[in-house]
Amino acid sequence: MRNSPIHVKRAVVAAVATVCALALSAPAQARSVEKANASPTDKITVKVVTVNGSGCPAGTASIPSSDDTSFRIRYRDYAAEAGGNSDPTDFRKNCQLGLQLDIPQGFTFAISSIEHHGRINIKDGAAALERSSYYFQGQSNTKHVDHWYDGPLNKKWVATDTWAEADLIWAPCGVSRILNVNTELRAYAGSDESETNSISMKYTDGEVDTIYHVSWKQCA
């Protein structure tokens, strides 16, 4: 039995509609996959290009590792002391590092959180401070984040800086900018100034590195 012209016409229309639907759905799926893939898979590489400050003499700060989500800074001689036989200028130590980051093409990044690790040994009535901030070359310095400690304490310490999504500072797209990271340690003597009080971020004391976590965004 032969198909009527009407049946043939309906079949052709249905086939064309199916092909069009498939053609339209394929790009939509590709776009959704591209949008979901908002992070690169290649790791970032980080190099220390400038060093300044009493807490990180030349050769004592390094980048031991990095991947696509974070990088680490290792300090080998970073400690503040007050009281005892310490020098009066040792109560405050600071470090500013200029970092060159090579990141995958088509992406920009922001520092989403920082984990600071160290050791603290302060007596009754003494106190200590860890302070940090960061900014990209050509931008204003971020507001510093403070972590205060009151004695008596003798332990490893961990301090975490976090920022809300709306407060993240993104590196400019398409240009290379130095990332400046600043940290500061302070120790204040207690009621007995003959006792030494200290706070450190020294890897040689058995502490882990300072960890900078990054967020990613695709450049337009």
C-alpha positions in Angstrom: 0.0 0.0 0.0 1.4 3.3 -1.0 1.6 6.3 1.4 -0.5 9.2 0.5 1.1 12.6 -0.3 -0.2 13.9 3.0 1.4 11.0 5.0 4.7 11.6 3.1 4.6 15.3 3.8 3.9 14.7 7.5 6.8 12.3 7.7 9.2 14.7 6.1 8.1 17.5 8.5 8.6 15.3 11.5 12.1 14.2 10.4 13.1 17.8 9.8 11.8 18.8 13.2 13.8 16.0 14.8 17.0 17.1 13.1 16.5 20.7 14.1 15.9 19.8 17.7 19.1 17.8 17.8 21.1 20.6 16.2 19.7 23.1 18.7 20.3 20.8 21.7 23.9 20.0 21.0 25.3 23.6 21.3 23.2 24.1 24.4 24.8 21.0 26.0 28.3 22.2 25.0 27.7 25.7 26.5 26.5 24.2 29.8 29.6 22.0 30.0 31.8 25.0 29.3 30.1 27.1 32.0 30.4 24.3 34.6 34.1 23.9 33.9 35.0 27.2 35.7 38.4 26.0 37.0 41.5 25.1 35.1 43.1 21.7 35.5 46.7 22.9 35.0 48.5 23.8 38.1 49.8 27.4 38.8 53.5 28.0 39.2 54.7 30.6 41.8 58.0 32.2 42.1 59.3 34.6 44.8 60.6 37.7 43.0 61.0 40.3 45.8 61.6 39.9 49.6 61.4 42.6 52.2 61.2 42.6 55.9 62.9 41.6 59.2 60.9 38.3 59.4 62.2 36.8 56.1 65.9 37.5 55.5 67.1 36.6 52.0 66.9 32.9 51.2 64.5 32.1 54.2 61.2 32.2 52.3 60.3 29.9 49.5 57.4 28.2 47.6 57.7 24.5 48.2 54.6 23.4 46.2 51.6 24.6 44.2 48.7 23.0 42.3 45.4 24.2 40.7 43.8 25.1 44.0 46.5 26.5 46.3 50.2 27.3 46.9 52.4 27.2 50.0 54.9 29.6 51.5 57.6 28.3 53.8 59.3 30.5 56.3 62.5 29.3 57.9 63.5 32.2 60.3 60.2 34.0 61.1 59.7 34.7 64.8 58.9 37.6 67.2 60.1 37.7 70.8 59.6 39.9 73.8 61.0 39.8 77.3 63.9 37.7 78.6 67.2 38.3 76.7 65.5 39.2 73.5 66.4 42.4 71.7 63.8 45.2 72.1 63.4 45.3 68.3 62.5 41.6 68.1 59.0 42.2 69.4 57.8 42.9 65.9 58.8 41.0 62.7 57.3 41.5 59.3 57.6 40.1 55.8 56.4 41.2 52.3 56.9 38.9 49.4 56.3 39.8 45.8 55.1 36.7 44.0 55.0 36.0 40.2 52.1 33.6 39.4 51.9 31.9 36.0 48.3 30.8 35.5 46.4 29.0 32.7 45.4 31.2 29.8 41.8 32.5 29.8 41.5 32.5 33.6 41.9 34.9 36.5 42.2 34.2 40.2 41.6 35.6 43.7 42.9 34.6 47.1 39.8 33.0 48.8 41.4 32.0 52.1 44.8 31.8 53.9 45.9 29.3 56.5 48.7 30.5 58.8 50.5 27.9 61.0 53.1 28.4 63.7 54.0 28.0 67.4 53.3 30.3 70.3 54.8 30.4 73.8 53.6 33.3 75.9 53.4 33.6 79.6 50.6 34.9 81.9 49.8 38.5 81.1 51.7 38.4 77.7 50.1 38.7 74.3 50.9 38.0 70.6 49.5 39.1 67.2 49.5 37.7 63.7 48.5 40.1 60.9 48.2 39.6 57.2 47.1 41.3 54.0 47.6 41.1 50.3 47.2 43.1 47.1 48.0 42.9 43.4 50.6 45.3 41.8 48.8 48.6 41.0 46.0 48.0 43.4 45.4 49.3 47.0 46.4 47.1 49.9 43.6 45.0 51.4 42.5 45.6 54.9 44.6 43.6 57.2 43.3 40.6 59.2 44.4 40.3 62.8 44.5 37.3 65.1 45.3 38.1 68.8 46.4 35.6 71.4 46.5 36.1 75.2 48.8 34.1 77.6 49.4 31.8 79.0 49.7 29.6 75.9 52.3 27.1 74.7 51.1 25.3 71.6 50.9 25.2 67.8 48.5 27.7 66.5 46.4 27.9 63.3 44.7 31.1 62.0 42.5 31.2 58.9 41.6 34.3 56.9 38.5 34.1 54.7 36.7 36.5 52.5 33.1 36.4 51.1 32.6 35.9 47.4 31.6 39.6 47.0 34.8 40.7 48.7 37.3 38.7 46.6 40.0 40.8 44.8 40.6 39.4 41.3 43.8 39.7 39.3 43.2 41.7 36.1 42.7 39.6 33.0 45.2 39.5 30.3 48.1 41.1 32.1 50.8 39.9 34.5 50.7 41.5 38.0 52.9 40.8 41.0 50.9 39.5 44.0 52.2 41.1 47.2 51.6 39.2 50.4 52.2 40.8 53.8 52.4 39.2 57.2 53.5 40.5 60.6 54.2 38.9 64.0 54.2 40.7 67.3 55.0 39.5 70.9 54.3 41.5 74.0 55.9 40.7 77.4 53.8 39.9 80.4 54.1 40.9 84.0 57.5 39.1 84.4 59.8 40.7 81.8 62.5 38.2 82.6 60.5 35.5 80.8 60.7 35.2 77.0 57.5 35.3 75.0 57.4 34.3 71.3 55.2 33.7 68.3 56.6 32.1 65.1 55.9 30.8 61.7 59.1 28.8 61.3 59.1 25.6 59.4 62.2 24.6 61.3 60.0 24.4 64.4 58.0 21.6 62.8 55.1 23.7 61.6 53.5 23.2 58.2 53.6 26.0 55.6 51.3 29.0 55.1 48.7 27.9 52.6 47.0 30.3 50.1 43.8 29.0 48.6 42.6 30.4 45.3 39.3 30.8 43.5 39.0 30.9 39.7 37.0 32.8 37.2 37.0 32.7 33.4 38.0 35.9 31.6 35.4 37.4 29.3 
